[in-house]
Amino acid sequence: MTQAYGTGLTAAWQNDMIRKTEVNNLVAFINTFLSYLLVAAIITALAGVAIFIGIKLRKNKNKQLESE
């Protein structure tokens, strides 16, 4: 079996560790991306609710001003 120079580790083991590191990096990236996507969705939903409430309150105020 071939060994990497000075490490005592086999080349197959090193390649396996590199693949695992690459997969871990990909999983971490996807996790971070989905986390930011969830935060963006929450902020968007809150903004939508705030706009809806603001429009509703303004329409009610306009009705009250017209009736006076």
C-alpha positions in Angstrom: 0.0 0.0 0.0 1.3 3.5 -0.8 1.8 5.9 1.9 2.0 9.7 1.9 5.4 10.9 2.6 6.1 11.6 6.2 2.6 11.2 7.4 2.2 7.4 7.7 -1.3 7.8 6.2 -2.4 5.9 3.1 -3.3 7.8 0.0 -6.8 6.2 0.0 -7.4 7.4 3.5 -6.3 10.9 2.6 -8.6 10.9 -0.5 -11.5 9.7 1.7 -10.8 12.5 4.2 -10.7 15.1 1.4 -14.0 13.8 0.0 -15.6 13.9 3.5 -14.3 17.5 4.0 -15.7 18.5 0.7 -19.1 17.0 1.6 -19.0 18.7 5.0 -18.3 22.0 3.4 -21.2 21.5 1.0 -23.5 20.6 3.8 -22.4 23.6 5.8 -22.9 25.9 2.8 -26.4 24.6 2.1 -27.3 24.9 5.8 -26.1 28.5 5.9 -27.9 29.3 2.7 -31.2 27.8 3.9 -30.8 29.7 7.2 -30.5 33.0 5.4 -33.3 32.1 3.1 -35.6 31.4 6.1 -34.6 34.7 7.7 -35.4 36.5 4.4 -38.8 34.8 4.2 -39.7 35.8 7.8 -38.7 39.4 7.2 -40.7 39.4 3.9 -43.7 38.0 5.7 -43.5 40.5 8.5 -43.2 43.4 6.0 -46.3 42.0 4.1 -48.3 41.9 7.3 -47.2 45.4 8.3 -48.2 46.8 4.9 -51.6 45.0 5.1 -52.3 46.4 8.6 -51.2 49.9 7.5 -53.5 49.9 4.5 -56.4 48.6 6.5 -55.9 51.3 9.3 -55.6 54.1 6.7 -58.8 53.0 4.9 -60.6 53.0 8.3 -59.2 56.4 9.1 -60.3 57.7 5.7 -63.9 56.4 6.3 -64.0 58.1 9.7 -62.8 61.4 8.2 -65.4 61.2 5.4 -68.3 60.6 7.9 -67.4 63.7 9.9 
